[in-house]
Amino acid sequence: MDTSLNPRDRELVINRDIGAPRETVFAAWTDPRRAAAWWCPSDCTLVSCEMDVRPGGRWRRRMRGPGGDVIAKFGVYREVVAPSRLVFTYATDYANGTSDPETVVSLAFADLGGGRTRLTLWHTGFETVPMRDSHIGGWTTTMARLAAACEGAAA
């Protein structure tokens, strides 16, 4: 582990303004049926999505990557404050038997008025800058899918 990394190097922050009320956006993150419609990168297919949304509850999703391998993402909810905040641990098991170390995802849902929400995602605790950077594309396309699902639900 590179101990020279400062805290900013170990976190990924993404903001996305979504044309839907924050209750709708929060529900998309906490209802497994809604999450199943969007919660994976655009180059993957969701295989399963399980969520027990409460502090101490577990979540798990499996997705098929572009090469056909199944990747498992999972964690434990640390904070659930509807409709403004969600915090959970985040880990990955790959089909080849390797894993990524556990990190933490925090979400803030800010009401912008007029049925709009600013979602801020902090993904923290990466051991290296390349590990952090490897999540940029996945989260960016996933957030685009989330926005489309929420804006469609709000219409």
N, C-alpha and C positions, 0 to 999 in steps of 0.2 A: 504494500500500500504506500502511495506517495504522500507522506505527511506534510509536504510543502504546500499542498493545495489549501487555499484560503476558503472560507465558507461559500463565497460566491461562485467559486469554481466547482463546487460540489452540489450546485442546485440548478435546476431548469425551471424557468418561470415563463408561462404562456398566458396571455390575456386574450379573451375572445368575447366580443359583443354579440349577443344573440337576440334576435327579434321575437322573444317570447318572455312571458312573465317568469320571475325567478322561481315561483312554485312549480311551474312546468319544467324548468331546467333542473331543479333539485329532484323532482320526481323521476326524471330521466336517469339520474344517477342512483336512485334508491329503489326503483321498481324493476325487478329482474325481467319482466316482459318488455318494458320499455328499453332497458339497457341492452337486451338481446338484439334490438334493431340497429344499434350503432356502435357498441363498445368493442371495437377492434380496428386496427389500421385498414386502410382501403385495399391493401394487397393481401389481406387475410380473410378467412371465412370463420365466423363464430360457430363453434361446435356445441358449447354449452355455457350457461351462465347461471350461477347460484349465488344468492345474496341473503344474508341474515343481518339486516341493517339495524344494528344497535351496538353500543359500546361493548366490545368483547365478542361481537358476532363475526362470523367469517364470510369471506367472499371468495369465489373461485370461478374462473372462466377458462375455457379451453378453446384454442383457435388453430385452424389449419393455416400454415404459412404458405408462401408462394411455391415452395418446393415440395409441398405435400405433408411435411412433418407437423405433428400436433405439439403445440407449445401450451404449457399451463401457466397461468398467472393467478396469484392468490395472495391473500392477506387477511388482516384482522382490523375491524373498525375500532378506532381509538376515540373519535368524537363524532357525534351526530347531533347537529343543532339545526333543525328544520326552520325555515328554508335557507339558512345563511351560511352554514359551514359543515364540511365533511372532511374527516381525516382518517386515513387508513394506511396500514403497511402494505408493501408491494414487493413481491418476489416472483421469480420466474424459474420454471423447470423446463429444460429443452429435451427434445426427443433423443438426443445423443447422450443423455445422462448428466449433462452439465447444468449448473444453476447460476443465477445471478444473486449476489448478496441482497439481503432485505434493505429496502429504502422506504421512504415515507412520502405519501402524496397528501397534500392539503388543498382543499378547494374552498374558495370564497365566492358567494353568489351575491352580487350587489344589484339592488333594484335601481335601474336608471330612469324609471318612470316611463309612461307611455307603452307599457308592455314589453320593455326591453331589459335585458340582464347583462351585466358584465361578469363573466366567469374568469376567475384567476386561479390557475393551477400552479402550485409549487411542488416539484418533485425533488426531494432532497436526500442527501446521504450517499451520493455516488462516490466510489473510491477513486475514480480517475475521470479526467476530462473526456477521453474517448468513450467511456461508459455513459457519461451524461449525454454526450452528443449522439450516441446511438439511439437515444429515445426521442430525439427531436422530430424526426419524420413520422414516427408512429403516433405520438401525441398530436402533432399538427393535423394529420389526416383524420385521426379519431375525433378531434374537436370539430372539424368540418362536418363529419357525419353526425355528430351530436347536434350541431346548429341546424342542419337540414331536418333532422327528426323533430326537434323542438319547434322550429318555425312551421313545419307542416302540421304539427299537433295544435299549434296556436291559431292556425288559419281557420 
